[in-house]
Amino acid sequence: MPMPADANVHGDVFGGWIMAQTDLAGSIPAARRAGGRVATVAVTSFVFKQPVFVGDLLSFYARVIKTGNTSITIDVEVWAERGRLDAQAVKVTEATLVYVATDANRKPRALPTTD
């Protein structure tokens, strides 16, 4: 839930704050698929569809859409629940991010195989 410090004087949440939260959400399935550390290497798409306001309850839905030798592409949808009693859910953002699996020296490493 974004707070007043995450917004401008009109209560509109900063896009950068939403981007940071989206990156965190995307890193979770990426790290699970990689079996460890990942680094964000690209944001191939980021669309703000609706504004986000202070007090909105945000939900982030992330899924793996593609894997390479070292990379994992993740789609993330962000939904906002507006209003406390009459909660209306609207999609506010959608993004595609690419992560790379890294080793202890922060160098790319191959993804583990899946069975």
Rosetta constraint file for C-alpha pairs under 8 A:
AtomPair CA 1 CA 54 HARMONIC 7.39 0.50
AtomPair CA 1 CA 55 HARMONIC 5.96 0.50
AtomPair CA 1 CA 56 HARMONIC 5.87 0.50
AtomPair CA 1 CA 57 HARMONIC 4.91 0.50
AtomPair CA 1 CA 58 HARMONIC 5.91 0.50
AtomPair CA 2 CA 6 HARMONIC 5.94 0.50
AtomPair CA 2 CA 7 HARMONIC 7.76 0.50
AtomPair CA 2 CA 13 HARMONIC 7.02 0.50
AtomPair CA 2 CA 53 HARMONIC 7.38 0.50
AtomPair CA 2 CA 54 HARMONIC 5.24 0.50
AtomPair CA 2 CA 55 HARMONIC 6.01 0.50
AtomPair CA 2 CA 56 HARMONIC 6.76 0.50
AtomPair CA 2 CA 57 HARMONIC 7.69 0.50
AtomPair CA 3 CA 7 HARMONIC 7.14 0.50
AtomPair CA 3 CA 54 HARMONIC 5.39 0.50
AtomPair CA 3 CA 55 HARMONIC 6.55 0.50
AtomPair CA 4 CA 8 HARMONIC 7.75 0.50
AtomPair CA 4 CA 11 HARMONIC 6.83 0.50
AtomPair CA 4 CA 54 HARMONIC 5.99 0.50
AtomPair CA 6 CA 13 HARMONIC 5.61 0.50
AtomPair CA 6 CA 14 HARMONIC 6.15 0.50
AtomPair CA 6 CA 17 HARMONIC 6.59 0.50
AtomPair CA 6 CA 54 HARMONIC 7.71 0.50
AtomPair CA 7 CA 11 HARMONIC 5.35 0.50
AtomPair CA 7 CA 12 HARMONIC 5.16 0.50
AtomPair CA 7 CA 13 HARMONIC 3.98 0.50
AtomPair CA 7 CA 14 HARMONIC 5.29 0.50
AtomPair CA 7 CA 53 HARMONIC 7.71 0.50
AtomPair CA 7 CA 54 HARMONIC 6.85 0.50
AtomPair CA 8 CA 12 HARMONIC 5.60 0.50
AtomPair CA 8 CA 13 HARMONIC 6.47 0.50
AtomPair CA 8 CA 14 HARMONIC 6.84 0.50
AtomPair CA 11 CA 53 HARMONIC 5.69 0.50
AtomPair CA 11 CA 54 HARMONIC 5.59 0.50
AtomPair CA 12 CA 51 HARMONIC 6.78 0.50
AtomPair CA 12 CA 52 HARMONIC 6.02 0.50
AtomPair CA 12 CA 53 HARMONIC 4.91 0.50
AtomPair CA 12 CA 54 HARMONIC 6.67 0.50
AtomPair CA 13 CA 17 HARMONIC 7.16 0.50
AtomPair CA 13 CA 18 HARMONIC 7.56 0.50
AtomPair CA 13 CA 51 HARMONIC 7.49 0.50
AtomPair CA 13 CA 52 HARMONIC 5.48 0.50
AtomPair CA 13 CA 53 HARMONIC 5.50 0.50
AtomPair CA 13 CA 54 HARMONIC 6.38 0.50
AtomPair CA 14 CA 18 HARMONIC 6.74 0.50
AtomPair CA 15 CA 19 HARMONIC 6.12 0.50
AtomPair CA 16 CA 20 HARMONIC 6.15 0.50
AtomPair CA 17 CA 21 HARMONIC 6.36 0.50
AtomPair CA 18 CA 22 HARMONIC 6.07 0.50
AtomPair CA 19 CA 23 HARMONIC 6.14 0.50
AtomPair CA 20 CA 24 HARMONIC 6.36 0.50
AtomPair CA 21 CA 25 HARMONIC 6.22 0.50
AtomPair CA 22 CA 26 HARMONIC 6.10 0.50
AtomPair CA 22 CA 60 HARMONIC 7.05 0.50
AtomPair CA 22 CA 76 HARMONIC 6.85 0.50
AtomPair CA 22 CA 78 HARMONIC 7.64 0.50
AtomPair CA 22 CA 95 HARMONIC 7.83 0.50
AtomPair CA 23 CA 27 HARMONIC 6.11 0.50
AtomPair CA 23 CA 40 HARMONIC 7.76 0.50
AtomPair CA 23 CA 97 HARMONIC 7.55 0.50
AtomPair CA 24 CA 28 HARMONIC 6.83 0.50
AtomPair CA 25 CA 29 HARMONIC 7.85 0.50
AtomPair CA 25 CA 60 HARMONIC 6.35 0.50
AtomPair CA 25 CA 61 HARMONIC 7.49 0.50
AtomPair CA 25 CA 62 HARMONIC 6.48 0.50
AtomPair CA 25 CA 76 HARMONIC 7.49 0.50
AtomPair CA 26 CA 30 HARMONIC 6.48 0.50
AtomPair CA 26 CA 62 HARMONIC 5.59 0.50
AtomPair CA 26 CA 63 HARMONIC 7.58 0.50
AtomPair CA 26 CA 74 HARMONIC 6.10 0.50
AtomPair CA 26 CA 75 HARMONIC 7.34 0.50
AtomPair CA 26 CA 76 HARMONIC 6.33 0.50
AtomPair CA 26 CA 97 HARMONIC 7.18 0.50
AtomPair CA 27 CA 31 HARMONIC 5.86 0.50
AtomPair CA 27 CA 38 HARMONIC 7.19 0.50
AtomPair CA 27 CA 40 HARMONIC 7.76 0.50
AtomPair CA 27 CA 99 HARMONIC 7.39 0.50
AtomPair CA 28 CA 32 HARMONIC 6.27 0.50
AtomPair CA 29 CA 33 HARMONIC 6.08 0.50
AtomPair CA 29 CA 62 HARMONIC 6.97 0.50
AtomPair CA 29 CA 63 HARMONIC 6.54 0.50
AtomPair CA 29 CA 64 HARMONIC 6.76 0.50
AtomPair CA 29 CA 74 HARMONIC 7.83 0.50
AtomPair CA 30 CA 34 HARMONIC 6.03 0.50
AtomPair CA 30 CA 38 HARMONIC 6.95 0.50
AtomPair CA 30 CA 64 HARMONIC 7.11 0.50
AtomPair CA 30 CA 72 HARMONIC 6.09 0.50
AtomPair CA 30 CA 73 HARMONIC 7.77 0.50
AtomPair CA 30 CA 74 HARMONIC 7.13 0.50
AtomPair CA 30 CA 99 HARMONIC 6.69 0.50
AtomPair CA 31 CA 35 HARMONIC 5.76 0.50
AtomPair CA 31 CA 36 HARMONIC 5.20 0.50
AtomPair CA 31 CA 37 HARMONIC 5.89 0.50
AtomPair CA 31 CA 38 HARMONIC 5.75 0.50
AtomPair CA 31 CA 101 HARMONIC 7.60 0.50
AtomPair CA 32 CA 36 HARMONIC 6.66 0.50
AtomPair CA 33 CA 72 HARMONIC 7.85 0.50
AtomPair CA 33 CA 111 HARMONIC 7.63 0.50
AtomPair CA 33 CA 112 HARMONIC 7.88 0.50
AtomPair CA 34 CA 38 HARMONIC 7.12 0.50
AtomPair CA 34 CA 72 HARMONIC 7.91 0.50
AtomPair CA 34 CA 101 HARMONIC 5.68 0.50
AtomPair CA 34 CA 111 HARMONIC 5.37 0.50
AtomPair CA 34 CA 112 HARMONIC 6.47 0.50
AtomPair CA 35 CA 111 HARMONIC 7.71 0.50
AtomPair CA 35 CA 112 HARMONIC 7.06 0.50
AtomPair CA 36 CA 101 HARMONIC 7.27 0.50
AtomPair CA 36 CA 102 HARMONIC 7.83 0.50
AtomPair CA 37 CA 101 HARMONIC 5.98 0.50
AtomPair CA 37 CA 102 HARMONIC 5.61 0.50
AtomPair CA 37 CA 103 HARMONIC 6.87 0.50
AtomPair CA 38 CA 99 HARMONIC 6.02 0.50
AtomPair CA 38 CA 100 HARMONIC 5.35 0.50
AtomPair CA 38 CA 101 HARMONIC 4.41 0.50
AtomPair CA 38 CA 102 HARMONIC 5.44 0.50
AtomPair CA 39 CA 99 HARMONIC 5.29 0.50
AtomPair CA 39 CA 100 HARMONIC 5.40 0.50
AtomPair CA 39 CA 101 HARMONIC 6.63 0.50
AtomPair CA 39 CA 102 HARMONIC 6.91 0.50
AtomPair CA 40 CA 97 HARMONIC 7.26 0.50
AtomPair CA 40 CA 98 HARMONIC 6.00 0.50
AtomPair CA 40 CA 99 HARMONIC 4.33 0.50
AtomPair CA 40 CA 100 HARMONIC 6.51 0.50
AtomPair CA 41 CA 97 HARMONIC 7.83 0.50
AtomPair CA 41 CA 98 HARMONIC 5.70 0.50
AtomPair CA 41 CA 99 HARMONIC 5.39 0.50
AtomPair CA 41 CA 100 HARMONIC 6.56 0.50
AtomPair CA 42 CA 97 HARMONIC 5.73 0.50
AtomPair CA 42 CA 98 HARMONIC 5.03 0.50
AtomPair CA 42 CA 99 HARMONIC 7.04 0.50
AtomPair CA 43 CA 95 HARMONIC 7.54 0.50
AtomPair CA 43 CA 96 HARMONIC 6.03 0.50
AtomPair CA 43 CA 97 HARMONIC 4.40 0.50
AtomPair CA 43 CA 98 HARMONIC 6.28 0.50
AtomPair CA 44 CA 95 HARMONIC 7.62 0.50
AtomPair CA 44 CA 96 HARMONIC 5.56 0.50
AtomPair CA 44 CA 97 HARMONIC 5.87 0.50
AtomPair CA 44 CA 98 HARMONIC 7.40 0.50
AtomPair CA 45 CA 94 HARMONIC 7.87 0.50
AtomPair CA 45 CA 95 HARMONIC 5.14 0.50
AtomPair CA 45 CA 96 HARMONIC 5.02 0.50
AtomPair CA 45 CA 97 HARMONIC 7.14 0.50
AtomPair CA 46 CA 93 HARMONIC 7.32 0.50
AtomPair CA 46 CA 94 HARMONIC 5.98 0.50
AtomPair CA 46 CA 95 HARMONIC 4.26 0.50
AtomPair CA 46 CA 96 HARMONIC 6.56 0.50
AtomPair CA 47 CA 93 HARMONIC 5.60 0.50
AtomPair CA 47 CA 94 HARMONIC 5.43 0.50
AtomPair CA 47 CA 95 HARMONIC 6.23 0.50
AtomPair CA 48 CA 92 HARMONIC 6.01 0.50
AtomPair CA 48 CA 93 HARMONIC 4.62 0.50
AtomPair CA 48 CA 94 HARMONIC 6.88 0.50
AtomPair CA 49 CA 91 HARMONIC 6.98 0.50
AtomPair CA 49 CA 92 HARMONIC 4.89 0.50
AtomPair CA 49 CA 93 HARMONIC 5.39 0.50
AtomPair CA 49 CA 94 HARMONIC 7.64 0.50
AtomPair CA 50 CA 90 HARMONIC 7.83 0.50
AtomPair CA 50 CA 91 HARMONIC 7.07 0.50
AtomPair CA 50 CA 92 HARMONIC 4.46 0.50
AtomPair CA 50 CA 93 HARMONIC 7.00 0.50
AtomPair CA 51 CA 92 HARMONIC 6.42 0.50
AtomPair CA 52 CA 56 HARMONIC 6.73 0.50
AtomPair CA 52 CA 80 HARMONIC 7.19 0.50
AtomPair CA 52 CA 92 HARMONIC 6.84 0.50
AtomPair CA 55 CA 82 HARMONIC 7.80 0.50
AtomPair CA 56 CA 80 HARMONIC 5.76 0.50
AtomPair CA 56 CA 81 HARMONIC 5.66 0.50
AtomPair CA 56 CA 82 HARMONIC 5.28 0.50
AtomPair CA 56 CA 83 HARMONIC 7.34 0.50
AtomPair CA 57 CA 80 HARMONIC 5.48 0.50
AtomPair CA 57 CA 81 HARMONIC 5.01 0.50
AtomPair CA 57 CA 82 HARMONIC 6.84 0.50
AtomPair CA 58 CA 78 HARMONIC 6.68 0.50
AtomPair CA 58 CA 79 HARMONIC 5.61 0.50
AtomPair CA 58 CA 80 HARMONIC 4.53 0.50
AtomPair CA 58 CA 81 HARMONIC 6.37 0.50
AtomPair CA 59 CA 78 HARMONIC 5.70 0.50
AtomPair CA 59 CA 79 HARMONIC 5.21 0.50
AtomPair CA 59 CA 80 HARMONIC 6.43 0.50
AtomPair CA 60 CA 76 HARMONIC 6.63 0.50
AtomPair CA 60 CA 77 HARMONIC 5.79 0.50
AtomPair CA 60 CA 78 HARMONIC 4.65 0.50
AtomPair CA 60 CA 79 HARMONIC 6.55 0.50
AtomPair CA 61 CA 76 HARMONIC 5.44 0.50
AtomPair CA 61 CA 77 HARMONIC 5.16 0.50
AtomPair CA 61 CA 78 HARMONIC 6.43 0.50
AtomPair CA 62 CA 74 HARMONIC 6.49 0.50
AtomPair CA 62 CA 75 HARMONIC 5.58 0.50
AtomPair CA 62 CA 76 HARMONIC 4.28 0.50
AtomPair CA 62 CA 77 HARMONIC 6.52 0.50
AtomPair CA 63 CA 74 HARMONIC 5.49 0.50
AtomPair CA 63 CA 75 HARMONIC 5.52 0.50
AtomPair CA 63 CA 76 HARMONIC 6.68 0.50
AtomPair CA 64 CA 72 HARMONIC 6.88 0.50
AtomPair CA 64 CA 73 HARMONIC 5.93 0.50
AtomPair CA 64 CA 74 HARMONIC 4.58 0.50
AtomPair CA 64 CA 75 HARMONIC 6.54 0.50
AtomPair CA 65 CA 72 HARMONIC 7.80 0.50
AtomPair CA 65 CA 73 HARMONIC 5.73 0.50
AtomPair CA 65 CA 74 HARMONIC 5.63 0.50
AtomPair CA 65 CA 75 HARMONIC 6.59 0.50
AtomPair CA 66 CA 72 HARMONIC 5.91 0.50
AtomPair CA 66 CA 73 HARMONIC 5.04 0.50
AtomPair CA 66 CA 74 HARMONIC 7.22 0.50
AtomPair CA 67 CA 71 HARMONIC 5.65 0.50
AtomPair CA 67 CA 72 HARMONIC 4.50 0.50
AtomPair CA 67 CA 73 HARMONIC 6.16 0.50
AtomPair CA 68 CA 72 HARMONIC 6.41 0.50
AtomPair CA 68 CA 111 HARMONIC 7.92 0.50
AtomPair CA 69 CA 110 HARMONIC 5.44 0.50
AtomPair CA 69 CA 111 HARMONIC 6.01 0.50
AtomPair CA 70 CA 100 HARMONIC 5.46 0.50
AtomPair CA 70 CA 101 HARMONIC 5.51 0.50
AtomPair CA 70 CA 108 HARMONIC 6.38 0.50
AtomPair CA 70 CA 109 HARMONIC 5.73 0.50
AtomPair CA 70 CA 110 HARMONIC 4.66 0.50
AtomPair CA 70 CA 111 HARMONIC 5.29 0.50
AtomPair CA 71 CA 98 HARMONIC 6.67 0.50
AtomPair CA 71 CA 99 HARMONIC 5.58 0.50
AtomPair CA 71 CA 100 HARMONIC 4.29 0.50
AtomPair CA 71 CA 101 HARMONIC 6.31 0.50
AtomPair CA 71 CA 111 HARMONIC 7.56 0.50
AtomPair CA 72 CA 98 HARMONIC 5.67 0.50
AtomPair CA 72 CA 99 HARMONIC 5.25 0.50
AtomPair CA 72 CA 100 HARMONIC 6.21 0.50
AtomPair CA 72 CA 101 HARMONIC 7.87 0.50
AtomPair CA 73 CA 96 HARMONIC 6.96 0.50
AtomPair CA 73 CA 97 HARMONIC 5.79 0.50
AtomPair CA 73 CA 98 HARMONIC 4.44 0.50
AtomPair CA 73 CA 99 HARMONIC 6.42 0.50
AtomPair CA 74 CA 96 HARMONIC 5.62 0.50
AtomPair CA 74 CA 97 HARMONIC 5.34 0.50
AtomPair CA 74 CA 98 HARMONIC 6.25 0.50
AtomPair CA 74 CA 99 HARMONIC 7.90 0.50
AtomPair CA 75 CA 94 HARMONIC 7.42 0.50
AtomPair CA 75 CA 95 HARMONIC 5.81 0.50
AtomPair CA 75 CA 96 HARMONIC 4.54 0.50
AtomPair CA 75 CA 97 HARMONIC 6.61 0.50
AtomPair CA 76 CA 94 HARMONIC 5.68 0.50
AtomPair CA 76 CA 95 HARMONIC 5.23 0.50
AtomPair CA 76 CA 96 HARMONIC 6.28 0.50
AtomPair CA 76 CA 97 HARMONIC 7.97 0.50
AtomPair CA 77 CA 91 HARMONIC 7.16 0.50
AtomPair CA 77 CA 92 HARMONIC 7.90 0.50
AtomPair CA 77 CA 93 HARMONIC 5.92 0.50
AtomPair CA 77 CA 94 HARMONIC 4.50 0.50
AtomPair CA 77 CA 95 HARMONIC 6.59 0.50
AtomPair CA 78 CA 91 HARMONIC 5.88 0.50
AtomPair CA 78 CA 92 HARMONIC 5.71 0.50
AtomPair CA 78 CA 93 HARMONIC 4.97 0.50
AtomPair CA 78 CA 94 HARMONIC 6.15 0.50
AtomPair CA 79 CA 89 HARMONIC 6.34 0.50
AtomPair CA 79 CA 90 HARMONIC 5.45 0.50
AtomPair CA 79 CA 91 HARMONIC 4.29 0.50
AtomPair CA 79 CA 92 HARMONIC 5.49 0.50
AtomPair CA 79 CA 93 HARMONIC 7.08 0.50
AtomPair CA 80 CA 88 HARMONIC 7.93 0.50
AtomPair CA 80 CA 89 HARMONIC 5.43 0.50
AtomPair CA 80 CA 90 HARMONIC 5.40 0.50
AtomPair CA 80 CA 91 HARMONIC 6.35 0.50
AtomPair CA 80 CA 92 HARMONIC 6.40 0.50
AtomPair CA 81 CA 87 HARMONIC 5.52 0.50
AtomPair CA 81 CA 88 HARMONIC 5.38 0.50
AtomPair CA 81 CA 89 HARMONIC 4.39 0.50
AtomPair CA 81 CA 90 HARMONIC 6.64 0.50
AtomPair CA 82 CA 86 HARMONIC 7.81 0.50
AtomPair CA 82 CA 87 HARMONIC 5.29 0.50
AtomPair CA 82 CA 88 HARMONIC 5.28 0.50
AtomPair CA 82 CA 89 HARMONIC 6.38 0.50
AtomPair CA 82 CA 90 HARMONIC 7.89 0.50
AtomPair CA 83 CA 87 HARMONIC 4.90 0.50
AtomPair CA 83 CA 88 HARMONIC 6.77 0.50
AtomPair CA 100 CA 108 HARMONIC 6.45 0.50
AtomPair CA 100 CA 109 HARMONIC 7.91 0.50
AtomPair CA 101 CA 108 HARMONIC 5.67 0.50
AtomPair CA 101 CA 109 HARMONIC 5.60 0.50
AtomPair CA 101 CA 110 HARMONIC 6.91 0.50
AtomPair CA 101 CA 111 HARMONIC 6.56 0.50
AtomPair CA 102 CA 106 HARMONIC 5.01 0.50
AtomPair CA 102 CA 107 HARMONIC 5.07 0.50
AtomPair CA 102 CA 108 HARMONIC 4.40 0.50
AtomPair CA 102 CA 109 HARMONIC 5.21 0.50
AtomPair CA 103 CA 107 HARMONIC 5.46 0.50
AtomPair CA 103 CA 108 HARMONIC 6.37 0.50
AtomPair CA 103 CA 109 HARMONIC 5.94 0.50
